[in-house]
Amino acid sequence: MNKILTFLILLCTFNLVAAQELNCMVIVNADQINQTNKQVFKTLERALNDYVNKTKWTNRNFAPAERIECSMMITVNNYENSAFSGTIQIQSNRPVYNSTYQSPVFNYQDKRFTFNYVEFSPLYFNPNVFESNLTAVITYYVYIILGIDADTFTREGGTPYFEQAQNIVNLAQSSGYNGWQQTDGNRTRWELVDNLLSNTFENYRLALYNYHRLGLDNLVENPILAKQSVAGSMKLFDQLNNVRPNSFVLQTFFDAKSEEIANVFSDGPKVNIVDLTETLNEIAPLYSKTWARIKY
């Protein structure tokens, strides 16, 4: 009887661990704050790590090895009477088939991050009511991470997660916090999820799938075909860029991928890269020095 009870406890514990989707490192950097007692920032950091990593975000079960590797770095620029302001840098990776390589898929710094937090206050998120900009922003980016990751494995697999992020945007519209409305300027949370769900940006999501599932995942077994798939993804981006030049999602893609693209085409079997480099320089000219490293 004791053995059966022990087994059931272990099984329940395993299921609890396996259910979590993210392996996320949350860092709260308060180096710019001139304050002797920085315990509140450490408490916040621990609370956010628990919130992100111990919440069940989907109805899927993830084995420990399947959890998405990601990070969030909050840099606090100002702090006074429980009011925080600063930035949040979000990064996420995706494993590549037949390798130990983790491919960066999202890399973005949100400069519009203000929130209130009282030390030891519990962190929770109500999907029906806007209550906290801290948990709203964190939860929004959790769903962006989940959605982009899913899109790299299944065509438009990230839609339900992007819809969750869009729901958060809708709830936050009247909150008064910056970054949630279309009128808040460029590169807002509103704009990012709007791009991801818009039919206009269908080629972006198709390119995500082709680049990762047909490209990177085949690099070991069929490197020439894999490189052709990656190059083909750039043509899809070019088509999108002709319709929506300098779009938000394209910027975030190349912020994460520029070094990787250069490395893919600078090693292994050679493919014709003349058209590729012309396309890259057209759609991502900020990385022209990186593209110059690609040699035929």
N, C-alpha and C positions, 0 to 999 in steps of 0.2 A: 504493500500500500504506500509506504514511504517513497519507494522508488518511482511509483507512478505519479505521485504528487510532485516529486522533484522534477520529473520529466515534463509535466505540464507547466510548471513554473518556468523552466528553461525555454520551453516552446513559446510561451506567451512573451517572455523577455526577448527572444529572437524576433518574433513578429513585430514587437514594438520598435526594435532597432531597425529592422528591414523596411518598415513602413516609411521611414523618413527619406526625403528625396535629395536633400542637399548636404554636402560637407562644406560648410561655409565658414570662413574665418572673418569675423567682424572685428575691426580695430577702431577704437576711438582715440584719435590723436589730438591731445590738448596742449601740445608744446607751445603754441602761441599764446596760451592763456597765462597771464602773470598772477598765479595764485598758488600759495603754499600747499594748501590741502586740495589734492586732486582726487580724493576718494570717490567723489560723485561720478567722475568720468570712468573710473575702473568698474564701479557698480553698474553703470549704464552699459559698458562693454560686455560684462558678464550676462546681463539681462538680455541684450540683443543676440548674443551667441545662442543662448537657450531658446529664445523666441524663434529664431530662424531655423535652427537645426533640430529642434524637438517638436515643432509643429508639423502636423500631417497636412500637406498642401494639396494633395490630389487623392484620388481613389485607387491609385496604383501602389503596389508594393515594390520597393527597390531593395535589392540585396545590397549589403554594405559596399561591395565593389562597384555597384552601379550608381552610387550617389554622385551627384554633379559637383565637381570641384569648382568652387567659386570664392570670391572674397568681396567684402564691402569695407571701404576705409572712410570713416567719417572724420574730417578735419574740422575741429571747432575753432572758429575765428573770434567769436565773441560769446561770452557767457555772463549772465547777470540775472539773479533772482529766478532761477529755473528756466530762463529763456536762453536757448542755444541758437546760434547761426553759424553756417559754414558750408562745406561742400561734402559730397559723397561720391566716391569713386567705386564703380561696380565692374567687376571682371568675372568672367566664367570661361571654363574650358570644357572640351569634349574629348573623350578617348578616341584614338584612331585604331581601327581594326588591325590585328596582327602586329601590334607594336606597343611599346610602353609610353608612346608620345601622347601628350595632352595638347590638343589644338585649341588656341584661344578663339572664342567665338563672339565674345561681347566685351567691349572695353569702353567705358563712358564715364565722364565726370559731370555730375549734376551740380551746378553752382548755385542753385536756388533751394537751399535746404535750411529751413528754420523750424524750430519745434520747441515745445515745453516739456520738461521732464523733472519730476520731483523724485529724489533718490528713494529707492526701494518701492516705488509705485509699480504695480503689476503691469505688464505689457500684454495687451490683447487687441484684437481687431474685430470689429463688428461689420460684416459685409453689407449690412443694410443701412447703417448710419455712420456719418463721418464724426469721429470723436477725438482722434489724435493724428496730427500731421506726422509724427514720428513713425507710428506703426503703419499709417497709410502709405508713406513713401517707401518704407522697407518692404511692405507687402506687395506694393506695385512692382518693385524691381525683382522680387522673388518670382512673380508670375511672368515678367519679361524674360528672366533667365530660363524658366521652365519652358516657355513658348519657343524661344530661339533654339534651345537644345532639342526639343521635339521636332522642329522643322528640319534639323540636320539629319534626322533618322527616318522621317516619314513626310511625304509631300503634304504641306500645310497641316502637319500634325500639331502645331502649336496653337491653332485657332482657339480652342477652349480656354487656354491660359491667357492669351491676348484679350479675350472677351472679359475675363476676370479683371485684368488690368484696366480695361476700358471702363468697367463698372466702378472701379475705384476713382477714376478720373471724373466720372459723372457725379459721384457722391461729393467729391472735393471741390466742385465748381464754385460753390457759394461759400467756401470756407474762409476766403480772404487770404489764403496762403499762395505765394507766388509759384508759378510753374505748372498749374493745373488747367489753365485756360488758354484758348487759342490766341487771345489778345495779349498774353504775357510775353510775346516776342518769339524769337526763333529758338529751336532746340528745347522745346518744353516737353513735359511728360505727355501732355495732350498730343503734341505733334508726333512723338515717337510711336505711340500705340495706334494713332490714326493712320500713319504710314503702314504699319504692320498689318492692319486689317483692311486697307483700301485695295480695291481691285486694280487700281493704277499701279500698285507695287507688287503685283502678282509675280512678275519676273524676278524680283528680289528674293522672294521665298522659294521659288523654283531653283534659283541659282544656289541658295543655301543648301538645298538637298543635293543638287548635282555636284557641287563643290566637295561636300563631305562624304556623302554616301557612295557616289559614283567615282569621285576623285580620290580623296585622301584614303578612304578605306580600301582602295585597290592598289595603292602605291607599292606594296610589297609584292603582290602576285602579278600585277600587270602594270608596270610603271608608265609605259607609253600611253596606254588607254587612260590611265588615271590623269596624266598630265593633259591629255586632250580634253578630258571632262572639266578639269579646272580652267583651262583656257576657254572652253565653251561657256563656262559660267561668267567669265568676264564679258563675253559678247552679250549675254543677257543683261548684265549690268549696264553695258553701253546703250542698249535699246532703252532701258529705263532712264538713263541719264539724258538721252535725247528728249524725253518727255518731261522729266523732272530733274533738271541739272542741279548738282550740288545738294542732293536730298539728304535729309538727316540720317536715314538708314544706311546709305552708301558711305557716309562719313564714318559712322560707327563700325561698319564692316572693315574698312581699310585701316582705321585706327588699330583694330585688333589683328589684322591679317597681313599687313604689308611685308613684314619680315618673313613670314611663313611663305608667302607667294614667291618672293625672291629666292628663298632657299629651295623650294620645290623645283624651280626651273634652273637652278645653278648646280644641280647634282644629278647623277644617274644618267640614263639614256637621254640623248638630245632630241628635242622636237623643234620644229620651226617656230621661232618666237618673234618674228618680225611684226606680224599683225598684233600679237599679244602686247608687246611693249608699246606700240602705237596706241592701242586701246587703253592701256593702263595710264599712260601719260595724259590721255584725254580725260578720263573719268576721275583720276586721282593725281593731279599734277603736284600736289604737296609732297608726294613721295617720289619725285622724279629721280632723286639721288639713289633711292633704293632700287628703282626699276633699272637704273644704269648698271647695276651689278649683274643683271640677267644677261648672260652671254649665250649666243648660238653655238 
